[in-house]
């Protein structure tokens, strides 16, 4: 069967898609991982044969609905797991209104849930589609488990000294606020959910307030740090790290890094500090000490994830908790204070006997028919990708030529080009961890399209 895995934000999604692809390929399926423009190009020129198109969201914008209809009309089936997950949302009802619509659920053949709460909320709010809503858990959460720790490389910019990891979720976005507002208006967020306007502005306001408290906390910890540890500030994938470097530039022993996935940064830290961040759930799964810093009351963000770990409200409490966790690690005291709470268990489904990736592949296999297993014209697809790249390069050259100053794109690079040696090593490690004996091969079809299949 042909399976197409859509990636939007590679730093967040690529590793879990490689896990899905490696497992699916070992079961005889042919998998292509790509960005959306590459897939749509292959769809329109009919070089890609029908298969499962697995996407990262089912928001109900007209653009997405029209695109999904085009995909369906060409013989494909659509499945989705929302990459946002709604893990830190106060109310899953709002989440299901914001991130889904009746039309997109109607178009989808299967909707996959992170856990009990999002799955149940979807079934309540879209009851006519409950038969195609499945609680599988997320392959991203699979990779947070300790048995996958050997999958992750050590970041090249890792500090030499022990460090506290601070995971940011402060809405310091690359995208200007008015552009984000315009995007949401066009995508129908405000129409689908009457509360979205207040939630949107409320989250932005709380994000800026959180930023100020984080800067204050980092200054306080460093000033009173007698244990010689560093701090790593990890921006959210959509945040501009240059903003944080400016905010923290005068504070010593602080590193701002968005290198690679956050998971190896969690694994190598002595503790994780957050406010309202999904990384809180990751730290719990990784059995890493977690500190939820809550210096002000929030209404729109963070209340759920802030229930996890050790909860502190003042700077003095925060410093004591950080030093306590540093002392525990330094003395090799591995006893963890974090336990799996009901809040956690209801938000992320963890099955110790089967990965979420395996459950998802079984859902795909239940949708299989002969039309989804025909051969793609990969040579034609590759040629079209080369032509698209050449045309884009020519266009950029002409635009820069007719402008006095070069046009520089400082926006978030959501999908850097694939690197073959890195992909090879990642698949090799996944095979070892999963004990896959079948020969798996991969081929770069373009800078942003990757084929994985059984040899």
FENDA-V33050 format. One record per residue. N is the residue number from 1. SS is DSSP state (hx for helix, st for strand, lp for the rest). PHI is phi in radians with two decimals (* if undefined). OMEGA is omega in whole degrees, 0 to 359 (NA if undefined). Layout:
n->N ss->SS phi->PHI omega->OMEGA
n->N ss->SS phi->PHI omega->OMEGA
//
This chain:
n->1 ss->lp phi->* omega->177
n->2 ss->st phi->-1.50 omega->179
n->3 ss->st phi->-2.22 omega->181
n->4 ss->st phi->-2.04 omega->183
n->5 ss->st phi->-1.88 omega->181
n->6 ss->st phi->-1.46 omega->175
n->7 ss->lp phi->-2.04 omega->173
n->8 ss->lp phi->-1.83 omega->183
n->9 ss->lp phi->-1.98 omega->191
n->10 ss->hx phi->-1.08 omega->184
n->11 ss->hx phi->-1.09 omega->179
n->12 ss->hx phi->-1.64 omega->194
n->13 ss->hx phi->-1.93 omega->190
n->14 ss->hx phi->-1.09 omega->186
n->15 ss->hx phi->-1.12 omega->178
n->16 ss->hx phi->-1.19 omega->177
n->17 ss->hx phi->-1.22 omega->175
n->18 ss->hx phi->-1.13 omega->176
n->19 ss->hx phi->-1.08 omega->178
n->20 ss->hx phi->-1.04 omega->184
n->21 ss->hx phi->-1.14 omega->181
n->22 ss->hx phi->-1.14 omega->178
n->23 ss->hx phi->-1.14 omega->181
n->24 ss->hx phi->-1.14 omega->179
n->25 ss->hx phi->-1.11 omega->179
n->26 ss->hx phi->-1.14 omega->178
n->27 ss->lp phi->-1.69 omega->173
n->28 ss->lp phi->1.67 omega->181
n->29 ss->lp phi->-1.58 omega->176
n->30 ss->st phi->-1.80 omega->189
n->31 ss->st phi->-2.09 omega->172
n->32 ss->st phi->-2.09 omega->174
n->33 ss->st phi->-1.78 omega->181
n->34 ss->st phi->-2.76 omega->169
n->35 ss->lp phi->-1.34 omega->185
n->36 ss->hx phi->-1.17 omega->180
n->37 ss->hx phi->-1.00 omega->179
n->38 ss->hx phi->-1.14 omega->180
n->39 ss->hx phi->-1.11 omega->181
n->40 ss->hx phi->-1.10 omega->177
n->41 ss->hx phi->-1.06 omega->179
n->42 ss->hx phi->-1.15 omega->177
n->43 ss->hx phi->-1.17 omega->186
n->44 ss->hx phi->-1.22 omega->179
n->45 ss->lp phi->-1.60 omega->175
n->46 ss->lp phi->1.03 omega->174
n->47 ss->lp phi->-1.52 omega->178
n->48 ss->lp phi->-1.77 omega->181
n->49 ss->lp phi->-1.30 omega->180
n->50 ss->lp phi->-0.97 omega->179
n->51 ss->lp phi->-2.99 omega->174
n->52 ss->st phi->-1.45 omega->173
n->53 ss->st phi->-1.80 omega->182
n->54 ss->st phi->-1.80 omega->186
n->55 ss->st phi->-2.03 omega->190
n->56 ss->lp phi->-1.65 omega->176
n->57 ss->lp phi->-2.93 omega->178
n->58 ss->lp phi->-2.22 omega->177
n->59 ss->lp phi->-1.08 omega->192
n->60 ss->lp phi->-1.63 omega->176
n->61 ss->lp phi->-1.27 omega->179
n->62 ss->hx phi->-1.06 omega->180
n->63 ss->hx phi->-1.03 omega->181
n->64 ss->hx phi->-1.23 omega->179
n->65 ss->hx phi->-1.06 omega->179
n->66 ss->hx phi->-1.11 omega->180
n->67 ss->hx phi->-1.14 omega->179
n->68 ss->hx phi->-1.14 omega->178
n->69 ss->hx phi->-1.16 omega->176
n->70 ss->hx phi->-1.05 omega->179
n->71 ss->hx phi->-1.10 omega->180
n->72 ss->hx phi->-1.12 omega->181
n->73 ss->hx phi->-1.09 omega->178
n->74 ss->lp phi->-1.64 omega->172
n->75 ss->lp phi->1.61 omega->180
n->76 ss->lp phi->-1.53 omega->170
n->77 ss->st phi->-2.01 omega->185
n->78 ss->st phi->-1.89 omega->170
n->79 ss->st phi->-2.24 omega->183
n->80 ss->st phi->-2.70 omega->163
n->81 ss->st phi->-2.21 omega->184
n->82 ss->lp phi->-1.22 omega->182
n->83 ss->lp phi->-1.22 omega->176
n->84 ss->lp phi->-1.17 omega->174
n->85 ss->lp phi->1.34 omega->181
n->86 ss->lp phi->1.19 omega->188
n->87 ss->lp phi->-1.09 omega->183
n->88 ss->lp phi->-1.76 omega->181
n->89 ss->lp phi->-1.23 omega->179
n->90 ss->lp phi->-1.21 omega->186
n->91 ss->lp phi->-2.32 omega->179
n->92 ss->hx phi->-1.21 omega->177
n->93 ss->hx phi->-1.09 omega->176
n->94 ss->hx phi->-1.04 omega->181
n->95 ss->hx phi->-1.08 omega->181
n->96 ss->hx phi->-1.20 omega->176
n->97 ss->hx phi->-1.33 omega->181
n->98 ss->hx phi->-1.24 omega->194
n->99 ss->hx phi->-1.80 omega->181
n->100 ss->lp phi->-2.42 omega->172
n->101 ss->lp phi->-2.64 omega->179
n->102 ss->hx phi->-1.03 omega->183
n->103 ss->hx phi->-1.19 omega->181
n->104 ss->hx phi->-1.23 omega->175
n->105 ss->hx phi->-1.20 omega->176
n->106 ss->hx phi->-1.10 omega->181
n->107 ss->hx phi->-1.26 omega->185
n->108 ss->lp phi->-1.35 omega->175
n->109 ss->lp phi->-1.58 omega->178
n->110 ss->st phi->-2.74 omega->176
n->111 ss->st phi->-2.10 omega->188
n->112 ss->st phi->-1.92 omega->185
n->113 ss->st phi->-1.91 omega->178
n->114 ss->lp phi->-1.23 omega->186
n->115 ss->lp phi->-2.90 omega->185
n->116 ss->hx phi->-1.15 omega->189
n->117 ss->hx phi->-1.23 omega->181
n->118 ss->hx phi->-1.20 omega->179
n->119 ss->hx phi->-1.12 omega->180
n->120 ss->hx phi->-1.14 omega->180
n->121 ss->hx phi->-1.11 omega->177
n->122 ss->hx phi->-1.11 omega->181
n->123 ss->hx phi->-1.19 omega->178
n->124 ss->hx phi->-1.29 omega->185
n->125 ss->hx phi->-1.42 omega->177
n->126 ss->lp phi->-2.33 omega->189
n->127 ss->hx phi->-1.08 omega->182
n->128 ss->hx phi->-1.23 omega->179
n->129 ss->hx phi->-1.99 omega->186
n->130 ss->hx phi->-1.08 omega->182
n->131 ss->hx phi->-1.25 omega->178
n->132 ss->hx phi->-2.05 omega->175
n->133 ss->st phi->-1.91 omega->187
n->134 ss->st phi->-2.18 omega->173
n->135 ss->st phi->-1.56 omega->182
n->136 ss->lp phi->-2.00 omega->194
n->137 ss->lp phi->1.46 omega->185
n->138 ss->lp phi->-1.89 omega->175
n->139 ss->hx phi->-1.13 omega->173
n->140 ss->hx phi->-1.09 omega->178
n->141 ss->hx phi->-1.21 omega->173
n->142 ss->hx phi->-0.93 omega->186
n->143 ss->lp phi->-1.30 omega->176
n->144 ss->lp phi->-1.42 omega->184
n->145 ss->lp phi->-1.22 omega->183
n->146 ss->hx phi->-1.13 omega->180
n->147 ss->hx phi->-1.26 omega->174
n->148 ss->hx phi->-1.79 omega->184
n->149 ss->hx phi->-1.08 omega->180
n->150 ss->hx phi->-1.29 omega->177
n->151 ss->hx phi->-1.22 omega->192
n->152 ss->lp phi->-1.57 omega->173
n->153 ss->lp phi->-1.34 omega->173
n->154 ss->lp phi->-1.34 omega->180
n->155 ss->lp phi->-0.99 omega->182
n->156 ss->lp phi->-1.18 omega->182
n->157 ss->lp phi->-1.68 omega->180
n->158 ss->lp phi->-1.08 omega->178
n->159 ss->lp phi->-1.07 omega->178
n->160 ss->lp phi->-1.32 omega->179
n->161 ss->lp phi->-1.58 omega->173
n->162 ss->lp phi->-0.97 omega->184
n->163 ss->st phi->-2.47 omega->169
n->164 ss->st phi->-1.58 omega->177
n->165 ss->st phi->-1.64 omega->174
n->166 ss->st phi->-1.89 omega->181
n->167 ss->st phi->-1.71 omega->185
n->168 ss->lp phi->-1.62 omega->171
n->169 ss->lp phi->-2.51 omega->193
n->170 ss->lp phi->-1.91 omega->177
n->171 ss->lp phi->1.13 omega->173
n->172 ss->lp phi->-1.46 omega->194
n->173 ss->st phi->-1.43 omega->169
n->174 ss->lp phi->-1.02 omega->185
n->175 ss->lp phi->-1.40 omega->177
n->176 ss->lp phi->-0.96 omega->186
n->177 ss->hx phi->-1.03 omega->182
n->178 ss->hx phi->-1.18 omega->177
n->179 ss->hx phi->-1.23 omega->177
n->180 ss->hx phi->-1.11 omega->177
n->181 ss->hx phi->-1.05 omega->181
n->182 ss->hx phi->-1.08 omega->178
n->183 ss->hx phi->-1.07 omega->181
n->184 ss->hx phi->-1.15 omega->178
n->185 ss->hx phi->-1.12 omega->180
n->186 ss->hx phi->-1.14 omega->182
n->187 ss->lp phi->-1.39 omega->174
n->188 ss->lp phi->1.50 omega->180
n->189 ss->hx phi->-1.02 omega->184
n->190 ss->hx phi->-1.23 omega->177
n->191 ss->hx phi->-1.35 omega->183
n->192 ss->hx phi->-1.28 omega->184
n->193 ss->lp phi->-2.27 omega->181
n->194 ss->lp phi->-1.02 omega->181
n->195 ss->lp phi->-1.56 omega->188
n->196 ss->hx phi->-1.16 omega->180
n->197 ss->hx phi->-1.04 omega->179
n->198 ss->hx phi->-1.15 omega->179
n->199 ss->hx phi->-1.11 omega->183
n->200 ss->hx phi->-1.11 omega->179
n->201 ss->hx phi->-1.18 omega->179
n->202 ss->hx phi->-1.13 omega->179
n->203 ss->hx phi->-1.13 omega->179
n->204 ss->hx phi->-1.13 omega->179
n->205 ss->hx phi->-1.08 omega->179
n->206 ss->hx phi->-1.14 omega->178
n->207 ss->hx phi->-1.11 omega->178
n->208 ss->hx phi->-1.16 omega->178
n->209 ss->hx phi->-1.11 omega->178
n->210 ss->hx phi->-1.07 omega->179
n->211 ss->hx phi->-1.03 omega->180
n->212 ss->hx phi->-1.07 omega->179
n->213 ss->hx phi->-1.18 omega->178
n->214 ss->hx phi->-1.14 omega->178
n->215 ss->hx phi->-1.05 omega->178
n->216 ss->hx phi->-1.06 omega->182
n->217 ss->hx phi->-1.16 omega->180
n->218 ss->hx phi->-1.12 omega->177
n->219 ss->hx phi->-1.03 omega->183
n->220 ss->hx phi->-1.18 omega->181
n->221 ss->hx phi->-1.10 omega->181
n->222 ss->hx phi->-1.13 omega->181
n->223 ss->hx phi->-1.11 omega->184
n->224 ss->lp phi->-1.88 omega->182
n->225 ss->lp phi->-1.45 omega->178
n->226 ss->lp phi->-1.84 omega->186
n->227 ss->lp phi->-1.84 omega->174
n->228 ss->lp phi->1.07 omega->172
n->229 ss->lp phi->-1.95 omega->180
n->230 ss->st phi->-1.79 omega->173
n->231 ss->st phi->-2.18 omega->173
n->232 ss->st phi->-1.97 omega->175
n->233 ss->st phi->-1.69 omega->181
n->234 ss->st phi->-1.82 omega->178
n->235 ss->lp phi->-1.16 omega->170
n->236 ss->lp phi->-1.04 omega->182
n->237 ss->lp phi->-0.94 omega->180
n->238 ss->lp phi->-1.62 omega->180
n->239 ss->st phi->-1.54 omega->178
n->240 ss->lp phi->-1.51 omega->181
n->241 ss->hx phi->-1.09 omega->179
n->242 ss->hx phi->-1.12 omega->175
n->243 ss->hx phi->-1.06 omega->182
n->244 ss->hx phi->-1.16 omega->178
n->245 ss->hx phi->-1.10 omega->176
n->246 ss->hx phi->-1.21 omega->181
n->247 ss->hx phi->-1.06 omega->190
n->248 ss->lp phi->-1.94 omega->191
n->249 ss->lp phi->-1.12 omega->182
n->250 ss->lp phi->-1.66 omega->183
n->251 ss->lp phi->-1.81 omega->182
n->252 ss->lp phi->-1.30 omega->174
n->253 ss->lp phi->1.08 omega->177
n->254 ss->st phi->-2.09 omega->181
n->255 ss->st phi->-2.06 omega->173
n->256 ss->st phi->-1.87 omega->183
n->257 ss->lp phi->-2.51 omega->171
n->258 ss->lp phi->-2.05 omega->180
n->259 ss->lp phi->-1.16 omega->173
n->260 ss->lp phi->1.06 omega->177
n->261 ss->lp phi->-1.28 omega->179
n->262 ss->lp phi->-1.29 omega->187
n->263 ss->hx phi->-1.00 omega->178
n->264 ss->hx phi->-1.12 omega->175
n->265 ss->hx phi->-1.20 omega->174
n->266 ss->hx phi->-1.10 omega->185
n->267 ss->hx phi->-1.10 omega->184
n->268 ss->hx phi->-1.65 omega->180
n->269 ss->lp phi->-1.44 omega->173
n->270 ss->lp phi->-1.60 omega->175
n->271 ss->st phi->-2.93 omega->180
n->272 ss->st phi->-2.10 omega->178
n->273 ss->st phi->-1.99 omega->181
n->274 ss->st phi->-2.71 omega->165
n->275 ss->lp phi->-2.57 omega->175
n->276 ss->lp phi->1.25 omega->188
n->277 ss->lp phi->-2.11 omega->178
n->278 ss->lp phi->-1.07 omega->180
n->279 ss->hx phi->-1.03 omega->176
n->280 ss->hx phi->-1.02 omega->179
n->281 ss->hx phi->-1.17 omega->178
n->282 ss->hx phi->-1.11 omega->180
n->283 ss->hx phi->-1.08 omega->178
n->284 ss->hx phi->-1.10 omega->180
n->285 ss->hx phi->-1.10 omega->181
n->286 ss->lp phi->-1.37 omega->180
n->287 ss->lp phi->1.04 omega->180
n->288 ss->lp phi->-1.86 omega->177
n->289 ss->lp phi->-0.95 omega->185
n->290 ss->st phi->-2.14 omega->178
n->291 ss->st phi->-2.09 omega->175
n->292 ss->st phi->-1.73 omega->183
n->293 ss->st phi->-1.66 omega->187
n->294 ss->lp phi->-2.19 omega->183
n->295 ss->lp phi->-1.36 omega->178
n->296 ss->lp phi->-2.56 omega->181
n->297 ss->lp phi->-1.38 omega->178
n->298 ss->lp phi->-2.06 omega->179
n->299 ss->lp phi->-1.94 omega->190
n->300 ss->lp phi->-1.85 omega->185
n->301 ss->lp phi->-2.47 omega->161
n->302 ss->lp phi->1.47 omega->187
n->303 ss->lp phi->-1.07 omega->183
n->304 ss->lp phi->-1.31 omega->181
n->305 ss->hx phi->-1.16 omega->179
n->306 ss->hx phi->-1.27 omega->175
n->307 ss->hx phi->-1.36 omega->183
n->308 ss->lp phi->-1.58 omega->174
n->309 ss->lp phi->1.27 omega->178
n->310 ss->st phi->-1.49 omega->185
n->311 ss->st phi->-1.79 omega->180
n->312 ss->st phi->-2.29 omega->184
n->313 ss->lp phi->-2.16 omega->183
n->314 ss->lp phi->-1.99 omega->180
n->315 ss->hx phi->-1.12 omega->179
n->316 ss->hx phi->-1.12 omega->177
n->317 ss->hx phi->-1.08 omega->181
n->318 ss->hx phi->-1.09 omega->181
n->319 ss->hx phi->-1.08 omega->179
n->320 ss->hx phi->-1.07 omega->182
n->321 ss->hx phi->-1.19 omega->177
n->322 ss->hx phi->-1.08 omega->181
n->323 ss->hx phi->-1.15 omega->177
n->324 ss->hx phi->-1.07 omega->180
n->325 ss->hx phi->-1.20 omega->176
n->326 ss->hx phi->-1.13 omega->180
n->327 ss->hx phi->-1.13 omega->178
n->328 ss->hx phi->-1.06 omega->180
n->329 ss->hx phi->-1.19 omega->182
n->330 ss->hx phi->-1.09 omega->179
n->331 ss->lp phi->-1.61 omega->180
n->332 ss->lp phi->1.07 omega->175
n->333 ss->lp phi->-1.48 omega->186
n->334 ss->lp phi->-1.60 omega->182
n->335 ss->lp phi->-1.12 omega->184
n->336 ss->lp phi->-1.68 omega->176
n->337 ss->lp phi->-1.54 omega->185
n->338 ss->lp phi->-1.42 omega->176
n->339 ss->lp phi->-2.11 omega->178
n->340 ss->lp phi->-1.27 omega->182
n->341 ss->lp phi->-1.55 omega->175
n->342 ss->hx phi->-1.09 omega->178
n->343 ss->hx phi->-0.99 omega->181
n->344 ss->hx phi->-1.17 omega->186
n->345 ss->hx phi->-1.06 omega->180
n->346 ss->hx phi->-1.37 omega->183
n->347 ss->hx phi->-1.65 omega->180
n->348 ss->lp phi->-2.25 omega->179
n->349 ss->lp phi->-1.45 omega->178
n->350 ss->lp phi->-2.05 omega->175
n->351 ss->lp phi->-1.95 omega->183
n->352 ss->lp phi->-1.26 omega->181
n->353 ss->lp phi->-1.72 omega->182
n->354 ss->lp phi->-2.68 omega->179
n->355 ss->lp phi->-1.26 omega->174
n->356 ss->hx phi->-1.08 omega->179
n->357 ss->hx phi->-1.04 omega->178
n->358 ss->hx phi->-1.12 omega->179
n->359 ss->hx phi->-1.11 omega->180
n->360 ss->hx phi->-1.13 omega->180
n->361 ss->hx phi->-1.09 omega->178
n->362 ss->hx phi->-1.14 omega->175
n->363 ss->hx phi->-1.12 omega->177
n->364 ss->hx phi->-1.00 omega->182
n->365 ss->hx phi->-1.13 omega->177
n->366 ss->hx phi->-1.23 omega->179
n->367 ss->lp phi->-1.69 omega->189
n->368 ss->lp phi->-1.18 omega->168
n->369 ss->lp phi->-2.56 omega->188
n->370 ss->hx phi->-1.10 omega->181
n->371 ss->hx phi->-1.20 omega->183
n->372 ss->hx phi->-1.63 omega->185
n->373 ss->hx phi->-2.12 omega->178
n->374 ss->lp phi->-1.31 omega->187
n->375 ss->lp phi->-1.45 omega->173
n->376 ss->lp phi->-1.41 omega->176
n->377 ss->lp phi->-1.69 omega->190
n->378 ss->hx phi->-1.20 omega->176
n->379 ss->hx phi->-1.10 omega->177
n->380 ss->hx phi->-1.11 omega->179
n->381 ss->hx phi->-1.09 omega->180
n->382 ss->hx phi->-1.08 omega->180
n->383 ss->hx phi->-1.09 omega->179
n->384 ss->hx phi->-1.18 omega->177
n->385 ss->hx phi->-1.19 omega->178
n->386 ss->hx phi->-1.11 omega->180
n->387 ss->hx phi->-1.11 omega->179
n->388 ss->hx phi->-1.08 omega->179
n->389 ss->hx phi->-1.11 omega->181
n->390 ss->hx phi->-1.13 omega->180
n->391 ss->hx phi->-1.12 omega->179
n->392 ss->hx phi->-1.15 omega->179
n->393 ss->hx phi->-1.09 omega->179
n->394 ss->hx phi->-1.13 omega->178
n->395 ss->hx phi->-1.08 omega->178
n->396 ss->hx phi->-1.11 omega->180
n->397 ss->hx phi->-1.09 omega->180
n->398 ss->hx phi->-1.17 omega->179
n->399 ss->hx phi->-1.10 omega->179
n->400 ss->hx phi->-1.21 omega->181
n->401 ss->hx phi->-1.16 omega->184
n->402 ss->lp phi->-1.57 omega->173
n->403 ss->lp phi->-1.96 omega->180
n->404 ss->lp phi->-1.14 omega->180
n->405 ss->lp phi->-2.03 omega->178
n->406 ss->lp phi->-1.05 omega->176
n->407 ss->lp phi->-1.45 omega->183
n->408 ss->lp phi->-1.87 omega->180
n->409 ss->lp phi->-1.71 omega->181
n->410 ss->lp phi->-1.75 omega->180
n->411 ss->lp phi->-1.32 omega->179
n->412 ss->lp phi->-1.02 omega->174
n->413 ss->lp phi->-1.52 omega->187
n->414 ss->lp phi->-1.20 omega->189
n->415 ss->lp phi->-2.49 omega->174
n->416 ss->lp phi->-1.14 omega->185
n->417 ss->lp phi->-1.14 omega->178
n->418 ss->lp phi->-1.11 omega->173
n->419 ss->lp phi->-2.02 omega->187
n->420 ss->hx phi->-0.95 omega->181
n->421 ss->hx phi->-1.02 omega->179
n->422 ss->hx phi->-1.18 omega->178
n->423 ss->hx phi->-1.07 omega->180
n->424 ss->hx phi->-1.01 omega->181
n->425 ss->hx phi->-1.18 omega->180
n->426 ss->hx phi->-1.13 omega->178
n->427 ss->hx phi->-1.14 omega->179
n->428 ss->hx phi->-1.05 omega->180
n->429 ss->hx phi->-1.17 omega->179
n->430 ss->hx phi->-1.10 omega->178
n->431 ss->hx phi->-1.03 omega->180
n->432 ss->hx phi->-1.14 omega->181
n->433 ss->hx phi->-1.13 omega->183
n->434 ss->hx phi->-1.52 omega->180
n->435 ss->lp phi->1.02 omega->177
n->436 ss->lp phi->-1.58 omega->181
n->437 ss->lp phi->-1.67 omega->181
n->438 ss->lp phi->-1.09 omega->177
n->439 ss->lp phi->-1.36 omega->180
n->440 ss->st phi->-1.99 omega->178
n->441 ss->st phi->-2.04 omega->176
n->442 ss->st phi->-2.35 omega->180
n->443 ss->st phi->-2.55 omega->175
n->444 ss->st phi->-1.38 omega->178
n->445 ss->st phi->-1.46 omega->175
n->446 ss->st phi->-2.86 omega->179
n->447 ss->lp phi->-1.12 omega->183
n->448 ss->lp phi->-2.29 omega->177
n->449 ss->st phi->-2.43 omega->186
n->450 ss->st phi->-2.33 omega->177
n->451 ss->st phi->-1.76 omega->175
n->452 ss->st phi->-2.27 omega->181
n->453 ss->st phi->-2.72 omega->176
n->454 ss->st phi->-1.29 omega->179
n->455 ss->lp phi->-1.19 omega->NA
//
